[in-house]
Amino acid sequence: MLNGDNDFEIEHTLPFLTPAKRIDLLAGWIEKSTRYSWFYEEQMRMAAEVEADLATRIELLEKVRTNIKEHAGGFKKRDQFLSRVNDLIKKARKPQ
């Protein structure tokens, strides 16, 4: 599923997987990045909410942040998305 341009399929498959498989597919999806900037919003949300330990969630969010920064081409919401992912990372690091 991670081969090719399957962002839409991945996004809609993740909610139906077991937590362990969801983490694996989400990490792979984030790692491969995406050609379409609008998928970063869903990646951020899923990384923040995935059933995983705190370190894993932060690692996923940091990778999304890197992908947003390095995204080639036009990206009108780059600053908005960077602000959002930075807020999610800060919130995750805040002591409970």
N, C-alpha and C positions, 0 to 999 in steps of 0.2 A: 504494500500500500504506500510505502514511503518513496517508492520509485516513481518518478514522473510528477505530473501536475495534479495531485489528488487532494488539494487542500479542502475542498468542499466535502468530499467523501470522508476524510479524516475527521473534520469538525463534527460531522453528523454521526460518526461511528463511536467516538470517544464516550459519550454518555451511557452506552450499552455494554461497555466492557467491565470486567472485574477491576477493582482498584489497582492491582499490580499491573495488569495489562494496560490500563488507562495511563499509568505513569510512564510505562515503556513507550507507548505510542506517542503520548504527548511530548516526551523528551526527544524522541526521534523526529517528530514534526517540527519542533522548535529548532533542533539542531540543523535540519536541512534548510531552514529558513523558508521564505515564500516569495513568489514574484509579486504578490498582491498585498499591498499594505493594509487593506481592511481586515485581513485575518489576524493581525497583531492584537487587535482588541479582544478577540476570542481567545487567543493564546494567553494573554495577560489574565483574563478572568479565570480560565481553566487552571493556569499555573498557581494562582492565588488560592483556589478552592480545592485543588486535588487532595485526595486522602493520602498524604505523605508527611514525612517528618519536616520540621521547619527548615532544616538545611537544604533539603531537596527542593522545597517550594522556592526558597530564596535563590538557589542556583538556577532554577528554570526561569524565574523572573529576570535575573541578571542576564541570561542568554537572550531573552526577548528584548531587553534593553539594548544589548549589543546589536542585535539584528535590526532594530529600529534605527539606530545610529548609522549603521552601515548600508541601509537599504538604498539601492541604486534607483535612479529615476525620480520622477515627480512624486511628492509625498506631502500633500497639503497639511495633514494633521500630525506631522512628525513631532512638533513641539508639544502638542496636546497629548499625544501618546507617550512621549518621554516623561512628561509631568505625571501622567497617570501611573506609569510603571514605577517611577521613583517613589510616588506616594505608597504604592502597594508594597514595595521593598521596605520602606521606612516603617510602615504599619506591621509588617511581618517581623521585623527586628525589635519592635517595641516590646518590653517585658509585659507579660500578661498579668 
